[in-house]
Amino acid sequence: MTHDPSEIIRGIQQLLVSDKKKIGFLFGAGTSLSAKSKLSPKIPAIEKMTTQVVALIKKKEDYCKALQDIETDILDDGKRFTIETLLSNIAEKIAIVGKGNLNGLNKEELMRLDELIKAEIRNIISVHNNITDSSFSEMVQCDYANWICSAKRKHAVEIFTTNYDYLFEIGMEHFNVPYYDGFTGGYQPFFNPDSLENLGYLSQQTKLWKVHGSLGLHQDEDSGRIVRGASNRDDLLIYPSSLKYVDSRKQPYSSFMDRLNIFLKQDDAVLFVCGYSFGDEHINERVISALETNTTAHVFALYHDISWDEKGNKTNTFTENAYLAKLAQRCRKLTVLSSRSAVIGARFGDWKLKREPSNDDTINLNWYFDEDAPIDVEVMLNEEKKGCEQWTGRGDLTITDFGKFTNFLLNMIPGVEWGE
């Protein structure tokens, strides 16, 4: 079967302009990767980050051979070698090494290797250190904050993000968007978990919940409170490893996850997901369980599934048998929109326009859909063959990319046209 992208987009536009709906966003690593130009501050994807971190650690002679052995262990287990599998492997070795050695390292050395890797991750994601005044115009997060300023809503939006970086904070502060992140105070802002249960007194402030922690969050040794300050090696972060499910049950993460559940259980709640690959089971469980108990909530997952090989060939990874597709086929309140296909109403189908757009339709269509070029066909007319072109109605949904999604939001503001 097929889905008409113009129909689903009209429905999304109606939701976004409705004052009755509570609008939330769940943003993953893909949003920090999004860039408008080479000047845009961004965080590399996990593959590139893995390459950068490993290259830096291998310069330290004490760990070069150990890293090579660990990589071999991971590949021999049939897994991809990434930051996540690397940290998971080291965590498992720390738990079982005892007084012996594994990969030539004792327990203290394995713990030191774990900390060195995490320190390099913190360095890579600390792109705020290089942001200048000229950076703001190149930041997708600034464009998103501009939409928040321009879209007058009865209910302020709630943002949930797995990212540790400060890019959303920088964007909102650049446009003077008041926001609340669960911390209060001036000298040493402290986390107030009780405030997340009832936000009525902050109804007009945008909410920013960093569900995997953030640079600059620490636990005060004396009081035990979670406080916010300068970023250092003690930052409270859920690193990508097998321990993240256990870590998510600790503060402040557990309160942020509870807030995600509370948000989705509100009447008329709509959550837009972008840049998140549904790879964290502890988040997926909260989303699905909330949808199963709320008759009016809905989740739209914008799933950017385009990958490129070394030769520049494009592949779309979202298929009917993909994990996320199966999840959406079991839960009608989860709509997944990928580049070439979608699961809508628990039914998988490719994108295809029902009718060829007119000139009046083209501008709006270009906000979210990139039509395929017509197909050349040969038609037999009497004795001769003549080439002609056939419109297919197929194409790519472009708003699965965070930058294109932000442009789409901005284009909805009355009287304002925004280009790329």
C-alpha positions as MATLAB code, in Angstrom:
seq = 'MTHDPSEIIRGIQQLLVSDKKKIGFLFGAGTSLSAKSKLSPKIPAIEKMTTQVVALIKKKEDYCKALQDIETDILDDGKRFTIETLLSNIAEKIAIVGKGNLNGLNKEELMRLDELIKAEIRNIISVHNNITDSSFSEMVQCDYANWICSAKRKHAVEIFTTNYDYLFEIGMEHFNVPYYDGFTGGYQPFFNPDSLENLGYLSQQTKLWKVHGSLGLHQDEDSGRIVRGASNRDDLLIYPSSLKYVDSRKQPYSSFMDRLNIFLKQDDAVLFVCGYSFGDEHINERVISALETNTTAHVFALYHDISWDEKGNKTNTFTENAYLAKLAQRCRKLTVLSSRSAVIGARFGDWKLKREPSNDDTINLNWYFDEDAPIDVEVMLNEEKKGCEQWTGRGDLTITDFGKFTNFLLNMIPGVEWGE';
ca = [
       0.000    0.000    0.000;
       0.973    3.681   -0.180;
       0.568    6.785    1.970;
       0.005   10.294    0.624;
       2.533   12.623    2.329;
       0.348   15.691    1.765;
      -2.456   14.142    3.845;
      -0.300   13.336    6.868;
       1.403   16.743    6.684;
      -1.956   18.555    6.690;
      -2.848   16.633    9.821;
       0.463   17.541   11.492;
      -0.003   21.210   10.616;
      -3.447   21.200   12.221;
      -2.007   19.663   15.386;
       0.783   22.232   15.585;
      -1.572   25.213   15.292;
      -4.198   23.826   17.674;
      -4.296   25.510   21.082;
      -5.848   22.429   22.628;
      -2.830   20.215   21.992;
       0.108   19.907   24.343;
       3.124   19.712   22.040;
       6.357   18.011   23.041;
       9.554   17.029   21.280;
      11.943   14.147   21.878;
      15.312   14.923   20.301;
      18.204   12.507   19.921;
      21.799   12.610   18.727;
      20.733   13.295   15.143;
      19.673   16.829   16.071;
      23.167   17.681   17.331;
      24.545   16.314   14.056;
      22.303   18.576   11.966;
      24.086   21.470   10.268;
      23.236   24.339    7.932;
      26.796   24.714    6.655;
      30.397   23.783    7.399;
      30.391   26.588    9.974;
      27.576   25.018   12.020;
      28.618   23.667   15.437;
      27.706   19.992   15.515;
      28.459   16.708   17.254;
      29.761   13.854   15.074;
      27.702   10.692   14.619;
      28.645    7.637   16.662;
      30.815    6.090   13.916;
      32.945    9.206   13.485;
      33.052    9.817   17.228;
      34.280    6.249   17.743;
      37.063    6.766   15.196;
      38.126   10.044   16.814;
      38.104    8.712   20.378;
      39.939    5.483   19.572;
      42.591    7.338   17.572;
      43.268    9.650   20.517;
      43.397    6.825   23.084;
      45.701    4.704   20.910;
      48.286    7.471   21.086;
      48.750    6.430   24.702;
      51.104    3.432   24.500;
      49.699    1.862   27.691;
      46.307    1.283   26.028;
      46.990    0.838   22.313;
      47.372   -2.953   22.408;
      44.432   -3.357   24.833;
      42.124   -1.361   22.552;
      43.105   -3.493   19.564;
      42.328   -6.661   21.547;
      38.992   -5.314   22.792;
      38.007   -4.349   19.242;
      38.787   -7.907   18.125;
      36.664   -9.320   20.985;
      33.700   -7.148   19.969;
      33.952   -8.016   16.280;
      34.338  -11.724   17.096;
      31.030  -11.488   19.000;
      29.377  -10.322   15.774;
      28.857   -6.751   17.018;
      29.757   -3.398   15.495;
      32.714   -1.657   17.078;
      31.299    1.624   18.408;
      31.624    3.781   21.494;
      28.641    1.929   22.963;
      29.993   -1.591   22.451;
      33.454   -0.428   23.556;
      32.240    1.043   26.856;
      29.946   -1.944   27.404;
      32.823   -4.379   26.898;
      35.060   -2.474   29.305;
      32.274   -2.276   31.918;
      31.774   -6.040   31.717;
      35.505   -6.641   32.127;
      35.701   -4.311   35.143;
      32.890   -6.304   36.783;
      34.612   -9.688   36.378;
      38.373   -9.038   36.288;
      38.869   -9.306   40.054;
      42.586   -9.341   40.911;
      43.623  -10.655   37.518;
      44.186   -9.107   34.097;
      42.038   -8.894   30.967;
      43.436   -7.696   27.636;
      46.640   -7.014   29.537;
      45.003   -4.603   31.977;
      44.138   -4.941   35.667;
      40.974   -3.517   37.204;
      42.455   -0.092   37.952;
      43.848    0.195   34.417;
      40.516   -0.814   32.889;
      38.776    1.824   35.009;
      41.339    4.387   33.869;
      40.737    3.425   30.227;
      36.983    3.803   30.779;
      37.502    7.303   32.200;
      39.858    8.328   29.369;
      37.245    7.348   26.783;
      34.520    9.263   28.613;
      36.797   12.297   28.919;
      37.353   12.303   25.158;
      33.578   12.058   24.597;
      33.081   15.101   26.836;
      35.749   16.994   24.898;
      34.107   16.202   21.552;
      30.622   17.244   22.644;
      31.849   20.477   24.239;
      31.407   22.408   20.986;
      30.080   25.379   22.974;
      33.689   26.303   23.691;
      34.153   27.258   20.031;
      30.870   29.089   19.419;
      31.182   32.756   18.452;
      28.654   35.453   17.544;
      28.888   34.405   13.901;
      27.862   30.844   14.823;
      24.281   31.687   15.782;
      23.039   32.203   12.226;
      24.424   28.771   11.294;
      22.792   26.868   14.179;
      19.694   24.796   13.486;
      18.962   24.983   17.216;
      18.741   28.786   16.910;
      16.223   28.412   14.084;
      14.219   26.041   16.274;
      14.293   28.566   19.147;
      13.129   31.204   16.672;
      10.086   29.039   15.924;
       9.345   28.768   19.657;
       9.425   32.589   19.852;
       7.228   33.046   16.794;
       4.636   30.306   17.350;
       2.244   31.741   19.905;
       0.849   28.810   21.832;
      -1.482   28.493   24.817;
       0.620   25.612   26.159;
       4.407   25.986   26.158;
       6.317   23.181   24.440;
       8.241   20.536   26.351;
      11.579   19.325   25.005;
      13.070   15.984   26.006;
      16.557   15.310   24.709;
      19.136   12.562   25.106;
      21.921   15.000   24.144;
      24.460   16.216   26.701;
      25.571   19.342   24.812;
      24.409   22.936   25.289;
      23.167   23.557   21.723;
      19.463   23.854   22.605;
      20.266   26.055   25.602;
      22.425   28.301   23.417;
      19.688   28.580   20.789;
      16.979   29.501   23.286;
      19.128   31.947   25.205;
      20.153   33.635   21.945;
      16.457   34.358   21.263;
      15.658   35.140   24.919;
      13.310   32.169   25.248;
      12.493   31.609   28.946;
      12.895   27.928   29.781;
      12.913   25.695   32.826;
      15.148   22.633   33.154;
      14.325   21.391   36.660;
      17.012   23.455   38.415;
      16.509   26.476   40.620;
      18.848   28.915   42.325;
      21.546   31.398   41.344;
      24.742   30.657   43.266;
      24.652   26.871   42.859;
      21.435   25.898   41.030;
      20.035   22.655   42.442;
      17.735   20.048   40.966;
      14.173   20.140   42.300;
      12.500   16.833   41.336;
       9.200   17.741   43.005;
       8.752   20.635   40.584;
       8.478   18.245   37.635;
       5.207   16.791   38.924;
       3.222   20.049   38.719;
       4.370   22.779   36.359;
       1.239   24.923   36.509;
       3.139   27.904   37.888;
       5.521   27.740   34.908;
       2.903   27.217   32.238;
       4.340   29.814   29.837;
       7.952   28.694   30.021;
       9.448   26.210   27.575;
      10.593   23.052   29.360;
      13.937   21.383   28.632;
      14.488   17.928   30.099;
      17.883   16.311   29.444;
      17.011   12.682   30.052;
      20.600   11.379   29.784;
      22.124   14.211   31.795;
      24.038   17.272   30.709;
      27.433   18.862   30.771;
      27.814   20.708   34.047;
      25.569   18.505   36.219;
      27.211   17.155   39.366;
      26.333   15.556   42.676;
      27.455   17.680   45.610;
      29.567   15.510   47.925;
      28.424   17.230   51.123;
      24.672   17.625   50.558;
      24.104   14.832   48.030;
      22.067   17.263   45.911;
      22.277   17.368   42.133;
      23.681   20.784   41.219;
      24.661   22.623   38.064;
      28.054   24.243   37.511;
      31.072   24.160   35.242;
      31.636   21.000   33.200;
      34.372   18.641   34.397;
      35.179   14.928   34.757;
      32.396   14.480   37.343;
      29.573   15.457   34.965;
      26.467   13.328   35.494;
      25.936   11.666   32.120;
      24.420    8.388   30.962;
      27.116    7.196   28.600;
      26.199    4.840   25.752;
      26.843    1.428   27.258;
      25.071   -1.605   28.670;
      24.794    0.261   31.998;
      22.510    3.007   30.684;
      19.312    1.142   31.622;
      20.471    0.866   35.262;
      21.783    4.446   35.310;
      18.448    5.779   34.013;
      16.842    4.783   37.325;
      19.024    7.226   39.250;
      18.497   10.943   39.803;
      18.124   13.250   37.942;
      17.429   10.879   35.029;
      14.562    9.023   36.695;
      12.636   12.261   37.301;
      13.084   13.329   33.678;
      11.861    9.926   32.500;
       8.883   10.188   34.847;
       8.144   13.583   33.319;
       8.101   12.034   29.836;
       5.524    9.569   31.109;
       3.469   12.341   32.739;
       3.558   14.423   29.554;
       2.285   11.581   27.375;
      -0.513   10.780   29.814;
      -1.975   14.286   29.492;
      -5.101   14.744   27.427;
      -4.337   15.750   23.833;
      -0.571   15.274   24.171;
       1.417   15.055   20.923;
       5.104   14.142   20.904;
       7.305   14.694   17.845;
      10.462   12.589   17.771;
      13.448   13.654   15.671;
      17.084   12.537   15.588;
      16.331    9.584   17.870;
      16.764    6.057   16.492;
      14.720    4.244   19.182;
      17.839    2.446   20.346;
      17.247    3.050   24.084;
      14.851    0.487   25.476;
      14.281    2.385   28.730;
      12.909    5.331   26.728;
      10.907    3.171   24.325;
       9.202    1.394   27.232;
       8.050    4.698   28.737;
       6.700    5.952   25.425;
       4.806    2.783   24.503;
       3.404    2.167   27.989;
       2.099    5.761   28.148;
       0.475    5.458   24.717;
      -1.232    2.238   25.748;
      -2.883    3.938   28.736;
      -3.847    7.264   27.129;
      -6.593    7.296   24.521;
      -5.751   10.767   23.159;
      -1.930   10.952   23.063;
      -0.007   10.392   19.847;
       3.662   10.149   18.832;
       5.059   11.106   15.425;
       8.542    9.697   14.873;
      10.524   11.426   12.118;
      13.001    8.692   11.306;
      15.966    9.767    9.147;
      16.941    6.428    7.622;
      19.213    7.534    4.774;
      22.721    6.088    4.714;
      25.494    6.510    2.154;
      28.214    4.063    1.215;
      31.779    4.944    0.231;
      30.788    5.259   -3.434;
      28.048    7.786   -2.680;
      25.154    5.376   -3.170;
      22.075    6.041   -1.056;
      20.282    3.371    0.955;
      17.068    3.608    2.964;
      17.234    1.386    6.039;
      13.606    1.612    7.177;
      11.707   -1.479    6.010;
       8.515   -3.246    6.996;
      10.520   -5.670    9.123;
      12.610   -3.032   10.912;
      12.322   -2.909   14.706;
      10.645    0.503   14.730;
       8.230   -0.514   11.958;
       7.181   -3.583   13.955;
       6.718   -1.415   17.040;
       4.459    1.003   15.150;
       2.467   -1.837   13.590;
       1.598   -2.999   17.118;
       0.808    0.494   18.433;
      -1.595    2.592   16.332;
      -0.765    5.739   18.305;
       2.837    5.625   17.090;
       3.238    7.009   13.568;
       6.637    6.566   11.945;
       7.586    8.786    9.013;
      10.800    7.787    7.241;
      12.309    9.131    4.047;
      10.636    6.746    1.578;
       7.945    5.026    3.620;
       5.835    5.245    6.759;
       3.751    3.320    9.264;
       0.468    5.174    9.727;
      -2.453    3.642   11.581;
      -0.336    0.489   12.083;
      -0.048    0.039    8.280;
       3.257    0.111    6.433;
       3.400    1.782    3.026;
       5.586    3.785    0.655;
       5.123    7.487    0.044;
       3.101    8.335   -3.057;
       1.141   11.466   -3.892;
      -2.418   10.724   -4.992;
      -2.381   13.466   -7.609;
       0.217   15.455   -9.500;
       0.644   18.820   -7.743;
      -0.271   22.049   -9.488;
       1.943   25.119   -9.553;
       0.056   26.471   -6.535;
       0.808   23.292   -4.581;
       4.509   23.145   -5.383;
       5.727   25.743   -2.881;
       4.043   24.102    0.103;
       5.011   20.635   -1.126;
       8.672   21.681   -1.278;
       8.571   22.377    2.460;
       8.423   18.669    3.227;
       8.628   16.473    0.103;
      11.171   16.033   -2.698;
       9.525   14.396   -5.684;
      11.384   11.847   -7.783;
      12.159   12.855  -11.330;
       9.674   11.481  -13.894;
      10.511    8.096  -15.379;
      11.427    7.873  -19.051;
       9.253    5.315  -20.831;
       8.927    4.156  -24.402;
       5.484    4.108  -25.910;
       4.762    2.269  -29.154;
       2.878    4.533  -31.529;
       2.218    2.725  -34.841;
       5.611    1.917  -36.356;
       7.848    4.241  -34.327;
       8.966    4.525  -30.677;
       8.879    7.870  -28.926;
      10.266    8.684  -25.497;
       7.964   10.267  -22.908;
       8.044   10.934  -19.192;
       5.722    9.443  -16.604;
       4.989   11.125  -13.261;
       5.295    8.642  -10.365;
       4.140   10.609   -7.311;
       6.947    9.067   -5.301;
       9.775   10.836   -3.524;
      11.534   11.593   -0.245;
       9.943   13.061    2.869;
      12.584   15.624    3.802;
      11.468   16.639    7.301;
      13.000   13.502    8.796;
      16.138   15.675    8.907;
      16.105   18.057   11.885;
      17.189   21.049    9.807;
      14.423   20.471    7.253;
      11.912   19.879   10.050;
      12.864   23.206   11.606;
      12.423   24.966    8.241;
       9.014   23.308    7.969;
       8.048   24.688   11.396;
       9.247   28.171   10.507;
       7.391   28.127    7.190;
       4.162   27.629    9.133;
       4.480   31.026   10.778;
       1.890   33.298    9.054;
       3.316   35.998    6.834;
       6.881   34.720    7.030;
       8.739   32.640    4.486;
      11.926   30.871    5.456;
      14.407   29.312    3.097;
      17.223   26.901    3.671;
];
